[in-house]
Amino acid sequence: MPLDADATYTVHAIRYAHMAERRRHDNLVPADAHDGPMPMDFFVWLLRSPARTVLVDTGFSQATARVRDRERVWQRCPIDALAKLDLAPGDIDDVVITHLHYDHAGNLGKLPRARLHVQDAEVDYATGRCMCHPTMRHAYHVDDVADLVRLVYKDRVVFHDGDAVLAPGIELLLIGGHTKGLQSVRVHTARGWVVLASDAAHYYENAEAGRLFPIVYDVPRMLEGHRRLLALAGSVDHFVPGHDPLVLKRYPRLAGDDGIVELHRAPMR
């Protein structure tokens, strides 16, 4: 049965930070003999239909940027950037937390009424014994994890155990790999289904060439995740990686903001 207008979404990628001083060996395993610059962008994604407004991930705050290395250039608060799309934080109905790394799960206190959607496995990982190891907890920020737990106690967190339908036109896909409970999102748009991989694939090249990103919890699941998400997308033109600057080059930009692109429109060639 065809999906109606309420289940067909506009999708915007919003860049809020950038890291220029990064090279191919930082992002690809096996390492590339022809090493060179490979910058990283930081995004959140906004999904909007006549019936529902959903934010995928919440980025990191300026305070968190200060305690991370100076290579990460914080450009704006991703929640404040919603104003560019004529939205206030209180307009967000649901937030999908793809995983709890610091650059995807900050700013939770800025969303006054949204329900948060997270995988059981991710909360288990981020609050369990794995975090006893500094290497494994490095990409997490304890205040963000604590904020999520506080929202659990306020009945604002929805837990998922595997694939789920958030609403007609939005599918949550448990992928794992990068973290224990990483989930990606498949969303229905006017041009068909679009896969928002988040950090299941940081770059197009991770997925297309089957090359690992160095922060990895489960190698086989990361590699199988690449294949699964590309298959669900149907084409690379319907697949969006989590941190690739090429996203801003491939998609039409929102008028008046060169850091927001429209993923519900076909990529430019």
Backbone as CSV, one residue per row, in Angstrom:
resi,resn,N_x,N_y,N_z,CA_x,CA_y,CA_z,C_x,C_y,C_z
1,MET,0.847,-1.195,0.000,0.000,0.000,0.000,0.883,1.247,0.000
2,PRO,0.632,2.183,-0.930,1.450,3.406,-0.964,1.309,4.203,0.326
3,LEU,2.393,4.858,0.715,2.364,5.691,1.904,1.781,7.053,1.557
4,ASP,0.983,7.602,2.475,0.341,8.883,2.205,1.255,10.040,2.589
5,ALA,0.739,11.253,2.466,1.558,12.452,2.698,2.080,12.514,4.123
6,ASP,1.299,12.030,5.085,1.740,12.074,6.475,2.935,11.161,6.729
7,ALA,3.188,10.218,5.827,4.310,9.296,5.967,5.387,9.566,4.921
8,THR,5.362,10.744,4.315,6.380,11.156,3.345,7.058,12.412,3.898
9,TYR,8.359,12.336,4.049,9.097,13.339,4.814,10.030,14.164,3.936
10,THR,10.181,15.421,4.297,11.356,16.165,3.861,12.483,15.826,4.835
11,VAL,13.708,15.802,4.323,14.859,15.417,5.142,15.980,16.416,4.901
12,HIS,16.458,17.026,5.971,17.562,17.981,5.881,18.744,17.490,6.716
13,ALA,19.924,17.565,6.143,21.161,17.367,6.894,21.670,18.735,7.323
14,ILE,21.943,18.880,8.615,22.377,20.158,9.185,23.802,19.977,9.724
15,ARG,24.758,20.659,9.109,26.129,20.599,9.621,26.294,21.607,10.748
16,TYR,26.892,21.147,11.854,27.087,22.052,12.988,28.539,22.148,13.432
17,ALA,29.412,21.281,12.896,30.829,21.323,13.263,31.640,20.696,12.138
18,HIS,32.952,20.940,12.186,33.837,20.486,11.106,35.215,20.197,11.687
19,MET,35.875,19.223,11.108,37.245,18.907,11.491,38.089,18.819,10.210
20,ALA,38.921,19.823,9.981,39.716,19.879,8.755,40.979,19.040,8.841
21,GLU,41.587,19.004,10.033,42.892,18.343,10.190,42.716,16.851,10.436
22,ARG,42.275,16.163,9.403,42.077,14.720,9.497,42.529,14.107,8.182
23,ARG,43.100,12.903,8.262,43.670,12.292,7.074,43.043,10.920,6.825
24,ARG,43.319,10.378,5.649,42.700,9.114,5.259,43.021,7.989,6.246
25,HIS,44.221,7.980,6.791,44.566,6.896,7.717,43.787,7.012,9.032
26,ASP,43.206,8.179,9.300,42.368,8.339,10.494,40.989,7.718,10.315
27,ASN,40.573,7.513,9.078,39.183,7.175,8.782,38.977,5.827,8.114
28,LEU,40.036,5.210,7.619,39.895,4.012,6.801,40.843,2.914,7.257
29,VAL,40.315,1.723,7.419,41.101,0.526,7.725,40.676,-0.541,6.716
30,PRO,41.637,-1.161,5.975,43.081,-0.992,6.045,43.523,0.412,5.645
31,ALA,44.692,0.793,6.124,45.221,2.119,5.841,45.512,2.261,4.347
32,ASP,45.426,3.490,3.882,45.650,3.801,2.481,47.108,4.187,2.283
33,ALA,47.778,3.495,1.351,49.185,3.831,1.083,49.327,5.241,0.538
34,HIS,48.286,5.732,-0.119,48.299,7.096,-0.664,47.548,7.997,0.305
35,ASP,48.152,8.251,1.442,47.490,9.022,2.486,47.326,10.473,2.043
36,GLY,46.295,11.113,2.556,46.057,12.509,2.231,44.945,13.056,3.090
37,PRO,44.611,14.335,2.941,43.565,14.941,3.766,42.212,14.267,3.540
38,MET,41.463,14.115,4.633,40.100,13.586,4.566,39.298,14.220,5.693
39,PRO,38.834,15.447,5.498,38.126,16.175,6.560,36.842,15.466,6.972
40,MET,36.318,15.884,8.125,35.111,15.291,8.689,34.112,16.391,9.025
41,ASP,32.855,16.181,8.620,31.763,17.065,9.017,30.918,16.386,10.084
42,PHE,30.216,17.189,10.877,29.336,16.698,11.935,27.920,17.188,11.641
43,PHE,26.962,16.250,11.627,25.600,16.545,11.212,24.580,16.087,12.248
44,VAL,23.419,16.724,12.207,22.161,16.133,12.682,21.234,16.154,11.477
45,TRP,20.106,15.422,11.582,19.189,15.287,10.448,17.764,15.562,10.916
46,LEU,17.037,16.340,10.143,15.658,16.692,10.486,14.710,16.045,9.487
47,LEU,13.708,15.326,10.015,12.676,14.679,9.203,11.343,15.360,9.515
48,ARG,10.620,15.773,8.468,9.374,16.498,8.727,8.293,16.094,7.723
49,SER,7.123,15.771,8.259,5.938,15.503,7.447,4.807,16.371,7.991
50,PRO,3.639,16.378,7.351,2.522,17.145,7.915,2.124,16.682,9.314
51,ALA,2.461,15.435,9.671,1.994,14.878,10.941,3.049,14.832,12.030
52,ARG,4.345,14.914,11.664,5.366,14.612,12.669,6.672,15.320,12.319
53,THR,7.401,15.735,13.353,8.727,16.333,13.185,9.707,15.553,14.052
54,VAL,10.729,14.998,13.405,11.664,14.092,14.070,13.080,14.581,13.841
55,LEU,13.851,14.628,14.902,15.272,14.961,14.816,16.078,13.683,15.006
56,VAL,17.023,13.455,14.122,17.926,12.316,14.257,19.256,12.848,14.780
57,ASP,19.551,12.500,16.018,20.736,12.917,16.766,20.681,14.388,17.150
58,THR,21.506,14.744,18.116,21.409,16.072,18.729,22.755,16.788,18.830
59,GLY,23.804,16.188,18.270,25.090,16.857,18.197,25.768,17.039,19.539
60,PHE,26.805,17.882,19.563,27.457,18.201,20.832,27.380,19.695,21.100
61,SER,27.558,20.043,22.349,27.422,21.435,22.775,28.759,22.159,22.670
62,GLN,28.700,23.479,22.815,29.931,24.267,22.807,30.794,23.909,24.006
63,ALA,30.185,23.595,25.145,30.955,23.196,26.324,31.708,21.897,26.068
64,THR,31.066,20.949,25.401,31.750,19.699,25.068,32.858,19.948,24.064
65,ALA,32.627,20.855,23.127,33.671,21.179,22.147,34.934,21.674,22.837
66,ARG,34.777,22.406,23.923,35.943,22.950,24.611,36.799,21.861,25.247
67,VAL,36.180,20.754,25.681,36.959,19.714,26.362,37.486,18.673,25.386
68,ARG,37.052,18.714,24.137,37.618,17.858,23.100,38.765,18.620,22.439
69,ASP,39.520,17.955,21.573,40.678,18.638,20.993,40.243,19.783,20.098
70,ARG,41.166,20.719,19.901,40.853,21.963,19.204,40.631,21.777,17.707
71,GLU,40.907,20.582,17.191,40.709,20.344,15.765,39.221,20.358,15.386
72,ARG,38.346,20.091,16.366,36.914,20.102,16.095,36.403,21.539,16.168
73,VAL,36.017,22.079,15.038,35.543,23.459,14.983,34.023,23.457,15.128
74,TRP,33.554,23.913,16.288,32.113,23.998,16.575,31.588,25.249,15.906
75,GLN,30.654,25.081,14.972,30.187,26.205,14.178,28.897,26.819,14.701
76,ARG,28.028,25.985,15.300,26.750,26.478,15.818,26.091,25.365,16.626
77,CYS,25.148,25.765,17.460,24.364,24.765,18.182,23.382,24.109,17.200
78,PRO,23.399,22.795,17.070,22.493,22.162,16.117,21.021,22.346,16.469
79,ILE,20.727,22.527,17.755,19.330,22.746,18.138,18.901,24.162,17.747
80,ASP,19.757,25.137,17.987,19.442,26.507,17.567,19.295,26.601,16.052
81,ALA,20.032,25.753,15.319,19.984,25.793,13.853,18.624,25.394,13.297
82,LEU,17.771,24.786,14.117,16.428,24.451,13.656,15.641,25.698,13.233
83,ALA,16.014,26.836,13.783,15.334,28.083,13.416,15.480,28.387,11.929
84,LYS,16.552,27.893,11.318,16.742,28.079,9.875,15.642,27.383,9.080
85,LEU,14.988,26.422,9.705,13.894,25.691,9.069,12.554,26.053,9.712
86,ASP,12.531,27.224,10.347,11.299,27.766,10.957,10.742,26.859,12.045
87,LEU,11.637,26.286,12.833,11.239,25.416,13.929,11.859,25.889,15.231
88,ALA,11.139,25.667,16.319,11.651,25.882,17.668,11.932,24.520,18.299
89,PRO,12.785,24.459,19.312,13.063,23.166,19.957,11.810,22.441,20.442
90,GLY,10.812,23.192,20.888,9.592,22.573,21.361,8.726,21.969,20.268
91,ASP,9.084,22.198,18.996,8.335,21.623,17.884,8.735,20.180,17.583
92,ILE,9.814,19.717,18.170,10.310,18.363,17.877,9.481,17.346,18.644
93,ASP,8.876,16.406,17.912,8.056,15.363,18.530,8.903,14.203,19.054
94,ASP,9.850,13.772,18.232,10.656,12.598,18.563,12.101,12.864,18.192
95,VAL,13.013,12.245,18.945,14.443,12.283,18.651,14.943,10.850,18.576
96,VAL,15.575,10.514,17.469,16.255,9.226,17.344,17.710,9.443,17.733
97,ILE,18.155,8.758,18.770,19.573,8.771,19.134,20.200,7.549,18.471
98,THR,20.991,7.785,17.421,21.561,6.634,16.711,22.538,5.872,17.592
99,HIS,23.286,6.603,18.410,24.156,6.009,19.428,24.561,7.134,20.365
100,LEU,25.196,6.784,21.460,25.413,7.760,22.532,26.804,8.398,22.528
101,HIS,27.533,8.323,21.435,28.793,9.049,21.360,28.546,10.552,21.508
102,TYR,29.555,11.248,22.010,29.401,12.652,22.394,28.874,13.533,21.266
103,ASP,29.218,13.206,20.001,28.840,14.065,18.889,27.454,13.744,18.338
104,HIS,26.739,12.834,18.990,25.401,12.461,18.538,24.339,12.600,19.627
105,ALA,24.745,12.795,20.867,23.775,12.692,21.970,23.892,13.804,22.994
106,GLY,24.425,14.956,22.604,24.458,16.092,23.518,23.188,16.919,23.401
107,ASN,23.133,18.009,24.137,22.050,19.007,24.007,20.658,18.477,24.351
108,LEU,20.562,17.369,25.075,19.243,16.795,25.335,18.356,17.735,26.154
109,GLY,18.961,18.536,26.995,18.189,19.461,27.810,17.560,20.599,27.030
110,LYS,17.941,20.756,25.756,17.400,21.831,24.928,16.099,21.440,24.216
111,LEU,15.673,20.182,24.398,14.470,19.697,23.711,13.403,19.412,24.758
112,PRO,12.481,20.322,24.990,11.654,20.267,26.197,10.597,19.170,26.239
113,ARG,10.174,18.637,25.079,9.064,17.687,25.139,9.271,16.440,24.286
114,ALA,10.373,16.351,23.559,10.555,15.246,22.615,10.706,13.914,23.337
115,ARG,10.178,12.859,22.704,10.448,11.485,23.125,11.736,11.028,22.465
116,LEU,12.605,10.364,23.227,13.875,9.884,22.707,13.780,8.391,22.409
117,HIS,14.314,8.002,21.265,14.302,6.603,20.841,15.733,6.087,20.793
118,VAL,15.991,5.016,21.530,17.349,4.480,21.652,17.263,2.966,21.744
119,GLN,18.331,2.302,21.359,18.367,0.844,21.424,18.786,0.371,22.816
120,ASP,18.138,-0.709,23.280,18.534,-1.345,24.541,20.037,-1.588,24.590
121,ALA,20.573,-2.131,23.500,21.979,-2.527,23.482,22.909,-1.335,23.649
122,GLU,22.502,-0.171,23.163,23.370,1.003,23.279,23.425,1.511,24.708
123,VAL,22.283,1.548,25.385,22.285,2.003,26.777,23.010,0.992,27.661
124,ASP,22.822,-0.281,27.383,23.561,-1.322,28.104,25.059,-1.112,27.952
125,TYR,25.483,-0.823,26.752,26.916,-0.626,26.464,27.449,0.628,27.152
126,ALA,26.714,1.737,27.031,27.211,3.030,27.510,27.152,3.170,29.022
127,THR,26.433,2.277,29.702,26.329,2.362,31.166,26.881,1.119,31.860
128,GLY,27.426,0.190,31.089,27.875,-1.073,31.655,29.376,-1.198,31.785
129,ARG,29.817,-2.419,31.945,31.213,-2.668,32.292,32.204,-2.286,31.195
130,CYS,31.742,-2.210,29.952,32.660,-1.789,28.886,33.221,-0.396,29.143
131,MET,32.455,0.443,29.842,32.909,1.810,30.104,33.968,1.868,31.204
132,CYS,34.325,0.731,31.776,35.456,0.689,32.704,36.785,0.852,31.980
133,HIS,36.769,0.699,30.649,37.995,0.780,29.850,38.086,2.145,29.185
134,PRO,39.111,2.933,29.471,39.212,4.275,28.887,39.124,4.293,27.364
135,THR,39.688,3.305,26.703,39.639,3.275,25.240,38.212,3.168,24.737
136,MET,37.394,2.384,25.413,36.028,2.161,24.942,35.097,3.317,25.307
137,ARG,35.410,4.043,26.365,34.526,5.152,26.756,34.981,6.490,26.196
138,HIS,36.098,6.514,25.467,36.663,7.781,25.008,35.666,8.609,24.210
139,ALA,34.872,7.975,23.353,33.959,8.721,22.488,32.632,9.057,23.158
140,TYR,32.466,8.652,24.406,31.261,8.987,25.170,31.554,10.163,26.099
141,HIS,30.526,10.928,26.389,30.634,12.028,27.354,29.678,11.717,28.493
142,VAL,30.207,11.545,29.689,29.405,11.017,30.789,28.183,11.879,31.082
143,ASP,28.288,13.185,30.911,27.135,14.045,31.187,25.991,13.777,30.214
144,ASP,26.310,13.461,28.965,25.259,13.144,27.994,24.550,11.850,28.376
145,VAL,25.327,10.848,28.772,24.737,9.570,29.170,23.869,9.763,30.415
146,ALA,24.360,10.557,31.368,23.581,10.824,32.585,22.294,11.577,32.258
147,ASP,22.355,12.513,31.287,21.142,13.230,30.891,20.105,12.269,30.322
148,LEU,20.559,11.301,29.544,19.614,10.317,29.013,18.971,9.522,30.141
149,VAL,19.772,9.099,31.106,19.222,8.322,32.226,18.194,9.151,32.986
150,ARG,18.463,10.422,33.183,17.487,11.280,33.869,16.167,11.337,33.100
151,LEU,16.258,11.359,31.759,15.041,11.395,30.956,14.312,10.057,30.988
152,VAL,15.029,8.958,31.191,14.359,7.677,31.420,13.435,7.795,32.631
153,TYR,13.942,8.410,33.685,13.169,8.549,34.922,12.033,9.558,34.783
154,LYS,12.051,10.337,33.700,10.940,11.247,33.417,9.989,10.681,32.368
155,ASP,10.153,9.395,32.047,9.272,8.702,31.087,9.306,9.314,29.702
156,ARG,10.475,9.768,29.290,10.596,10.377,27.962,11.501,9.585,27.029
157,VAL,11.880,8.373,27.406,12.742,7.548,26.560,11.998,6.290,26.146
158,VAL,12.026,6.010,24.848,11.435,4.797,24.292,12.576,3.870,23.909
159,PHE,12.571,2.662,24.475,13.618,1.688,24.186,13.173,0.750,23.068
160,HIS,14.125,0.397,22.226,13.876,-0.541,21.138,14.889,-1.677,21.233
161,ASP,14.430,-2.880,20.909,15.283,-4.066,20.919,15.302,-4.640,19.510
162,GLY,16.108,-4.026,18.650,16.162,-4.439,17.257,15.420,-3.477,16.348
163,ASP,15.188,-3.904,15.110,14.504,-3.068,14.130,13.101,-2.710,14.617
164,ALA,12.663,-1.501,14.252,11.337,-1.051,14.693,10.827,0.011,13.731
165,VAL,9.525,0.208,13.741,8.890,1.304,13.004,8.540,2.388,14.008
166,LEU,9.193,3.539,13.876,8.884,4.657,14.766,7.508,5.220,14.444
167,ALA,7.234,5.356,13.158,5.951,5.844,12.652,5.910,5.453,11.185
168,PRO,4.742,5.452,10.548,4.720,5.157,9.114,5.698,6.060,8.365
169,GLY,6.599,5.447,7.606,7.594,6.201,6.849,8.920,6.369,7.543
170,ILE,9.058,5.892,8.787,10.342,5.978,9.500,10.649,4.625,10.133
171,GLU,11.737,4.021,9.697,12.165,2.721,10.217,13.497,2.868,10.951
172,LEU,13.587,2.242,12.109,14.832,2.180,12.874,15.474,0.828,12.604
173,LEU,16.774,0.826,12.335,17.497,-0.373,11.931,18.670,-0.604,12.870
174,LEU,18.617,-1.641,13.667,19.726,-1.967,14.549,20.867,-2.540,13.709
175,ILE,21.996,-1.849,13.719,23.149,-2.232,12.904,24.329,-2.668,13.771
176,GLY,24.591,-1.939,14.865,25.767,-2.255,15.671,27.041,-1.924,14.918
177,GLY,28.108,-2.645,15.277,29.384,-2.447,14.593,30.214,-1.353,15.225
178,HIS,29.913,-0.126,14.904,30.649,1.021,15.448,30.507,1.074,16.967
179,THR,29.296,0.897,17.458,29.030,0.686,18.880,28.115,-0.528,18.992
180,LYS,27.865,-0.960,20.210,27.059,-2.163,20.391,25.634,-1.984,19.909
181,GLY,25.068,-0.791,20.114,23.665,-0.587,19.796,23.393,0.519,18.805
182,LEU,24.311,0.747,17.869,24.079,1.794,16.879,22.880,1.439,16.000
183,GLN,22.010,2.431,15.773,20.883,2.242,14.868,20.951,3.289,13.753
184,SER,20.564,2.862,12.572,20.413,3.757,11.431,18.929,3.999,11.203
185,VAL,18.620,4.902,10.274,17.236,5.296,10.019,16.965,5.199,8.518
186,ARG,15.823,4.615,8.189,15.331,4.590,6.801,14.051,5.406,6.768
187,VAL,14.012,6.405,5.875,12.904,7.352,5.873,12.334,7.475,4.468
188,HIS,11.007,7.551,4.393,10.330,7.650,3.109,10.223,9.110,2.701
189,THR,10.660,9.416,1.483,10.623,10.773,0.943,9.911,10.755,-0.412
190,ALA,9.751,11.932,-0.988,9.111,12.025,-2.293,9.913,11.325,-3.378
191,ARG,11.211,11.126,-3.160,12.024,10.423,-4.169,12.279,8.963,-3.800
192,GLY,11.560,8.475,-2.794,11.733,7.090,-2.373,12.356,7.013,-0.989
193,TRP,12.699,5.790,-0.596,13.302,5.580,0.722,14.760,6.028,0.720
194,VAL,15.144,6.742,1.770,16.517,7.222,1.957,17.048,6.641,3.264
195,VAL,18.275,6.131,3.227,18.920,5.567,4.408,19.876,6.591,5.005
196,LEU,19.644,6.951,6.264,20.576,7.775,7.032,21.422,6.815,7.857
197,ALA,22.634,6.582,7.405,23.477,5.555,8.027,23.969,5.959,9.397
198,SER,24.078,7.274,9.653,24.810,7.749,10.825,26.183,7.077,10.807
199,ASP,26.690,6.664,11.959,28.066,6.169,11.991,28.204,4.686,11.676
200,ALA,27.146,4.079,11.136,27.335,2.766,10.511,28.320,2.886,9.355
201,ALA,28.392,4.082,8.766,29.405,4.402,7.754,29.679,5.892,7.858
202,HIS,30.858,6.252,8.309,31.179,7.675,8.439,31.264,8.355,7.075
203,TYR,31.814,7.638,6.101,32.049,8.173,4.756,31.431,7.233,3.723
204,TYR,31.143,7.774,2.543,30.716,6.908,1.442,31.728,5.780,1.242
205,GLU,33.004,6.101,1.308,34.038,5.109,1.016,34.038,3.962,2.009
206,ASN,33.700,4.222,3.272,33.605,3.124,4.237,32.665,2.049,3.717
207,ALA,31.483,2.456,3.260,30.473,1.492,2.828,30.751,0.938,1.438
208,GLU,31.092,1.812,0.502,31.253,1.363,-0.881,32.457,0.451,-1.054
209,ALA,33.530,0.707,-0.296,34.738,-0.112,-0.416,34.863,-1.146,0.697
210,GLY,33.889,-1.182,1.622,33.956,-2.133,2.722,35.160,-1.916,3.621
211,ARG,35.442,-0.646,3.914,36.611,-0.311,4.737,36.129,0.176,6.098
212,LEU,36.725,-0.356,7.139,36.317,-0.050,8.500,36.653,1.377,8.887
213,PHE,35.839,1.951,9.765,36.242,3.136,10.516,36.947,2.642,11.776
214,PRO,38.020,3.309,12.219,38.851,2.737,13.290,38.163,2.550,14.639
215,ILE,37.134,3.328,14.957,36.417,3.113,16.220,35.355,2.060,15.958
216,VAL,35.577,0.851,16.475,34.697,-0.253,16.130,34.556,-1.200,17.314
217,TYR,33.320,-1.543,17.610,33.009,-2.509,18.663,32.985,-3.928,18.120
218,ASP,32.460,-4.106,16.908,32.264,-5.439,16.335,32.557,-5.353,14.837
219,VAL,33.703,-5.879,14.419,34.137,-5.749,13.028,33.164,-6.416,12.052
220,PRO,32.784,-7.689,12.241,31.866,-8.294,11.269,30.546,-7.539,11.140
221,ARG,30.011,-7.064,12.264,28.733,-6.353,12.186,28.885,-5.016,11.461
222,MET,30.026,-4.348,11.614,30.233,-3.115,10.862,30.232,-3.395,9.367
223,LEU,30.951,-4.433,8.951,31.034,-4.748,7.524,29.693,-5.222,6.974
224,GLU,28.991,-6.050,7.727,27.671,-6.493,7.277,26.687,-5.331,7.266
225,GLY,26.865,-4.386,8.188,26.012,-3.206,8.190,26.142,-2.392,6.920
226,HIS,27.373,-2.254,6.413,27.564,-1.558,5.140,26.703,-2.202,4.053
227,ARG,26.802,-3.517,3.941,26.081,-4.227,2.881,24.561,-4.107,3.056
228,ARG,24.126,-4.275,4.290,22.682,-4.233,4.537,22.106,-2.867,4.197
229,LEU,22.774,-1.815,4.626,22.230,-0.476,4.414,22.268,-0.080,2.942
230,LEU,23.322,-0.445,2.226,23.358,-0.156,0.797,22.247,-0.906,0.064
231,ALA,21.990,-2.147,0.498,20.912,-2.917,-0.126,19.555,-2.280,0.152
232,LEU,19.328,-1.836,1.382,18.057,-1.194,1.721,17.892,0.146,1.014
233,ALA,19.002,0.842,0.792,18.934,2.116,0.064,18.594,1.883,-1.406
234,GLY,19.090,0.796,-1.954,18.840,0.504,-3.363,19.839,1.127,-4.301
235,SER,20.440,2.234,-3.906,21.485,2.891,-4.692,22.246,3.822,-3.771
236,VAL,23.459,4.169,-4.175,24.246,5.080,-3.348,23.604,6.466,-3.301
237,ASP,22.761,6.771,-4.282,22.064,8.061,-4.292,20.975,8.138,-3.230
238,HIS,20.666,7.013,-2.597,19.681,6.987,-1.520,20.326,6.587,-0.190
239,PHE,21.632,6.713,-0.127,22.427,6.338,1.052,23.187,7.568,1.517
240,VAL,23.086,7.884,2.815,23.721,9.095,3.354,24.614,8.703,4.526
241,PRO,25.943,8.838,4.398,26.841,8.520,5.510,26.799,9.596,6.583
242,GLY,27.416,9.281,7.732,27.261,10.132,8.898,28.135,11.366,8.978
243,HIS,29.301,11.361,8.296,30.247,12.460,8.525,30.942,12.952,7.252
244,ASP,30.477,12.568,6.105,31.212,12.845,4.867,30.916,14.250,4.348
245,PRO,31.951,15.093,4.160,31.723,16.421,3.573,31.124,16.376,2.169
246,LEU,31.223,15.220,1.501,30.634,15.106,0.168,29.115,15.287,0.208
247,VAL,28.486,15.037,1.353,27.036,15.213,1.448,26.653,16.653,1.111
248,LEU,27.423,17.611,1.615,27.118,19.020,1.337,27.387,19.379,-0.118
249,LYS,28.241,18.620,-0.779,28.554,18.897,-2.186,27.561,18.226,-3.128
250,ARG,26.970,17.115,-2.700,26.119,16.335,-3.602,24.665,16.779,-3.612
251,TYR,24.202,17.390,-2.522,22.775,17.677,-2.400,22.473,19.171,-2.493
252,PRO,21.273,19.525,-2.971,20.898,20.941,-3.057,20.888,21.595,-1.676
253,ARG,21.373,22.811,-1.632,21.455,23.515,-0.350,20.187,24.308,-0.076
254,LEU,19.905,24.437,1.203,18.809,25.285,1.633,19.172,26.733,1.350
255,ALA,18.258,27.483,0.785,18.528,28.887,0.485,18.919,29.630,1.756
256,GLY,20.028,30.337,1.692,20.459,31.154,2.817,21.311,30.447,3.839
257,ASP,21.649,29.167,3.619,22.488,28.446,4.591,23.294,27.370,3.867
258,ASP,24.609,27.579,3.775,25.432,26.629,3.030,25.808,25.397,3.848
259,GLY,25.275,25.285,5.077,25.525,24.107,5.891,24.312,23.215,6.056
260,ILE,23.248,23.468,5.288,22.041,22.642,5.334,21.697,22.209,3.918
261,VAL,21.520,20.904,3.735,21.160,20.398,2.408,19.892,19.564,2.489
262,GLU,19.242,19.417,1.319,17.935,18.782,1.216,18.101,17.372,0.654
263,LEU,17.988,16.376,1.541,18.214,14.993,1.140,16.988,14.375,0.479
264,HIS,15.834,15.022,0.569,14.631,14.529,-0.109,14.635,14.872,-1.586
265,ARG,15.618,15.641,-2.009,15.803,15.953,-3.432,16.958,15.128,-3.973
266,ALA,16.919,14.863,-5.269,17.952,14.018,-5.873,19.317,14.693,-5.774
267,PRO,20.386,13.909,-5.589,21.715,14.511,-5.553,22.072,15.126,-6.900
268,MET,22.937,16.126,-6.844,23.375,16.827,-8.058,24.561,16.093,-8.646
269,ARG,24.675,16.077,-9.926,25.794,15.429,-10.620,26.540,16.433,-11.481
